[in-house]
Amino acid sequence: MSGASSGARLAGPKARPSARLAGIDGCPAGWIACLVAEDGPIVPEIRLVPRLADLLDDPDAPEIAAIDMPIGLPDVIGPAGRGPERLVRPMLGERQSSVFSIPARSAIFAGCDLDDREGYAAACAAALATSDPPKKVSKQAYYLFAKIREIDRLMTPERAARLVEAHPEVAFAVLNGGAAMTLPKKVKSRPNPPGLDERRALLVRLGFPADSLARPPRGAGEDDLIDACVLALVARRVARGEAVSFPDPPLVDPRGLPIRIMA
């Protein structure tokens, strides 16, 4: 007989640890992230960081993150726009105005060192020169440009494999069985409590603890927290191979970055 103890057991294969995932949204203080595990009950960790690099370059950075910010930026915008926006707007009904038209990369970086009035004029001039038919920039889109520049400076094709573009209202529609939210999150740029409650109720049905959605950290709005949470569910869908891409396959910009919205 072998001298091995009769009680000894062979070690089985180690279970793969659940991946750390995130949904990320811009907010007044920088960026708000909802961190969740890939599997199991949703136990969200909410973080607020002033710079996106503080989250993405952290040793404990999420393996996959979904962010509400354009990632792929063309050099020229054609009649169909950047591409993803045209595909997702019909899904959203009255919420489709939440999907802004994004201009070419040169317009986003034009006038970035100028004040708002001169910077907006420079962005519009660059957008007109790089779109067919010529089109200016909306003020709503322009106010996103600083954050778009921030993410664009960080992006590489390798990083694009784990940081994907998403859109909260598209995510809510997909996770709601294809039906868009019926109420707006904001009315005249102010929080709309019934619309926020509609989204909270869906997140609770999808597994979020109600108390995790009640109060955002200082420097973020209620809508920022809710958007980060629904994007965390998109990150779960990406990790599990369940996410859909608009378009599929994605377009690719001159730097090799995918142009798509994931949901």
C-alpha positions in Angstrom: 0.0 0.0 0.0 1.0 3.6 -0.5 2.1 5.5 2.5 -0.3 8.3 1.6 -3.0 9.0 4.2 -6.3 7.5 3.3 -7.9 10.9 4.0 -5.8 12.8 1.4 -7.7 14.4 -1.5 -6.5 15.6 -4.8 -6.8 19.3 -5.3 -9.5 20.2 -7.8 -9.3 23.0 -10.3 -9.4 26.5 -8.8 -12.6 28.4 -9.6 -12.0 31.5 -11.7 -12.5 34.6 -9.4 -15.4 36.8 -10.4 -14.2 39.7 -12.5 -14.3 43.2 -11.2 -16.5 45.3 -13.5 -17.7 48.9 -13.7 -20.2 51.3 -15.1 -18.7 54.9 -15.4 -20.5 58.2 -16.0 -19.2 61.7 -16.0 -20.3 64.0 -13.2 -19.5 67.5 -11.9 -16.7 66.4 -9.7 -15.1 64.1 -12.4 -16.3 60.6 -12.9 -18.6 58.3 -10.9 -18.1 54.5 -11.1 -20.3 51.7 -9.9 -18.1 48.6 -9.4 -19.7 45.2 -9.3 -18.6 41.5 -9.5 -19.3 39.7 -12.7 -21.4 37.0 -11.0 -23.5 36.7 -7.9 -25.7 39.2 -6.1 -25.2 42.8 -6.9 -23.2 44.5 -4.1 -22.2 47.8 -5.7 -19.2 49.8 -4.7 -19.6 53.5 -5.7 -16.4 55.5 -6.3 -15.9 59.1 -7.4 -12.6 60.1 -9.0 -11.5 63.5 -10.4 -9.6 61.9 -13.4 -10.5 58.8 -15.4 -6.9 57.7 -15.2 -7.3 57.4 -11.4 -9.7 54.6 -12.0 -8.4 52.9 -15.2 -4.7 52.9 -14.1 -5.3 51.9 -10.6 -3.8 48.5 -9.6 -7.4 47.3 -8.8 -8.8 48.7 -12.1 -12.0 47.0 -13.4 -11.4 44.3 -15.9 -14.2 45.5 -18.1 -16.0 48.9 -17.9 -18.8 50.5 -19.8 -18.7 54.3 -20.0 -21.2 56.9 -21.1 -18.8 58.8 -23.4 -17.9 58.5 -27.1 -14.8 56.4 -27.8 -14.2 56.1 -31.6 -14.0 59.4 -33.4 -14.0 59.6 -37.2 -12.0 62.2 -39.2 -15.1 63.0 -41.3 -18.8 62.8 -40.4 -21.1 61.7 -43.2 -24.9 62.0 -43.7 -25.5 59.2 -41.2 -23.5 60.8 -38.4 -20.9 58.9 -36.5 -22.9 55.7 -36.9 -24.1 54.3 -33.6 -26.3 57.3 -32.8 -28.4 56.8 -35.9 -29.0 53.1 -35.0 -30.0 53.6 -31.3 -32.2 56.7 -31.6 -35.2 54.8 -33.0 -35.2 52.5 -29.9 -35.7 55.4 -27.5 -38.9 57.1 -28.7 -39.3 60.3 -26.8 -35.9 59.7 -25.1 -33.9 59.9 -28.3 -32.8 63.5 -27.7 -30.5 62.1 -25.0 -28.3 60.7 -27.8 -26.1 63.7 -29.0 -24.5 64.0 -32.4 -20.8 63.8 -32.0 -18.5 65.5 -34.6 -15.1 64.6 -36.0 -12.1 64.4 -33.7 -10.7 67.6 -35.0 -13.8 69.5 -33.9 -13.7 68.0 -30.4 -10.1 69.2 -30.0 -10.5 72.6 -31.8 -10.3 75.5 -29.4 -9.7 73.4 -26.4 -7.5 76.1 -24.8 -10.0 78.9 -25.5 -12.9 80.2 -23.3 -16.3 78.7 -23.9 -17.5 81.3 -26.4 -14.4 81.2 -28.6 -14.0 77.5 -28.1 -17.5 76.8 -29.2 -17.0 78.9 -32.3 -13.8 77.0 -33.2 -15.5 73.7 -32.7 -18.4 74.7 -34.9 -15.9 75.9 -37.6 -14.0 72.6 -37.5 -17.3 70.6 -37.5 -18.5 72.4 -40.6 -15.3 71.6 -42.4 -15.4 67.9 -41.5 -19.0 67.0 -42.1 -21.1 66.2 -45.2 -23.6 67.9 -45.2 -21.9 70.6 -43.1 -23.2 70.6 -39.6 -22.3 72.7 -36.5 -22.0 71.4 -33.0 -24.9 71.5 -30.5 -24.2 73.3 -27.2 -25.2 70.2 -25.3 -22.6 68.1 -27.1 -20.0 70.9 -26.8 -20.1 70.7 -23.0 -19.1 67.1 -23.2 -15.9 67.8 -25.2 -13.5 68.2 -22.2 -14.4 64.7 -21.0 -14.3 63.2 -24.5 -10.8 64.6 -24.9 -9.8 63.1 -21.6 -10.9 59.6 -22.6 -9.6 60.0 -26.1 -6.1 60.7 -24.8 -6.2 57.5 -22.7 -7.6 55.2 -25.3 -5.7 52.6 -27.3 -7.0 49.7 -29.3 -5.8 47.4 -26.5 -7.7 49.4 -23.9 -10.8 49.4 -26.1 -11.1 45.7 -25.5 -12.0 46.3 -21.8 -13.4 49.9 -21.9 -16.5 50.1 -24.1 -18.8 52.9 -25.0 -22.4 52.6 -23.7 -25.4 54.9 -23.3 -27.6 54.8 -20.2 -31.0 55.2 -22.0 -30.1 52.5 -24.5 -29.1 50.2 -21.7 -32.4 50.9 -19.8 -34.3 50.1 -23.0 -32.5 46.9 -23.7 -32.7 45.7 -20.1 -36.4 46.7 -20.0 -37.3 44.2 -22.8 -36.8 46.7 -25.6 -39.1 49.3 -24.1 -37.6 52.8 -23.5 -38.2 54.6 -20.3 -41.4 56.6 -20.4 -40.3 59.6 -18.4 -37.3 61.9 -18.7 -34.6 61.9 -16.1 -34.4 65.7 -16.3 -36.8 68.5 -17.2 -35.3 71.9 -18.1 -31.9 70.6 -16.9 -33.3 69.8 -13.4 -33.8 66.3 -11.9 -37.2 64.9 -12.6 -38.1 62.7 -9.6 -40.7 60.5 -11.4 -38.2 59.7 -14.1 -35.5 58.9 -11.7 -37.9 56.7 -9.7 -38.9 54.8 -12.9 -35.2 54.0 -13.5 -34.5 53.1 -9.8 -37.5 50.7 -9.9 -36.1 48.9 -12.9 -32.6 48.6 -11.3 -34.1 47.2 -8.2 -36.0 44.6 -10.3 -32.6 43.7 -11.9 -31.0 43.1 -8.6 -29.7 46.4 -7.2 -30.3 47.0 -3.5 -32.7 49.9 -3.2 -30.6 51.7 -0.6 -27.6 51.7 -3.0 -29.5 54.0 -5.3 -30.8 56.5 -2.8 -28.0 59.0 -2.4 -25.1 59.8 -4.7 -21.7 60.9 -3.3 -21.0 64.6 -3.1 -20.0 65.9 -6.5 -22.4 63.7 -8.4 -26.1 64.0 -9.2 -28.8 61.4 -8.7 -28.9 60.8 -12.4 -25.2 60.3 -12.6 -25.4 57.5 -9.9 -28.3 55.8 -11.7 -26.5 56.0 -15.0 -23.3 54.5 -13.6 -25.4 51.6 -12.1 -27.1 50.7 -15.3 -23.8 50.8 -17.2 -22.4 48.4 -14.6 -25.1 45.9 -15.9 -23.8 46.6 -19.4 -20.3 45.7 -18.3 -21.7 42.4 -16.9 -23.4 41.7 -20.2 -20.1 42.4 -22.0 -18.2 40.1 -19.7 -20.7 37.3 -20.2 -20.9 37.6 -24.0 -24.5 38.8 -23.9 -24.1 42.4 -25.0 -25.2 43.7 -28.3 -23.2 46.1 -30.5 -24.6 49.0 -32.5 -23.5 48.6 -35.2 -22.4 45.0 -35.4 -19.6 44.6 -36.4 -18.4 48.0 -35.1 -16.9 50.7 -37.3 -13.3 51.6 -36.7 -11.8 55.1 -36.5 -8.4 56.1 -37.9 -6.7 55.2 -34.6 -8.1 51.7 -34.6 -10.7 52.4 -31.9 -14.1 50.8 -32.3 -17.1 53.1 -33.1 -20.0 51.4 -31.4 -22.5 51.6 -28.5 -22.7 48.4 -26.4 -25.9 47.4 -24.5 
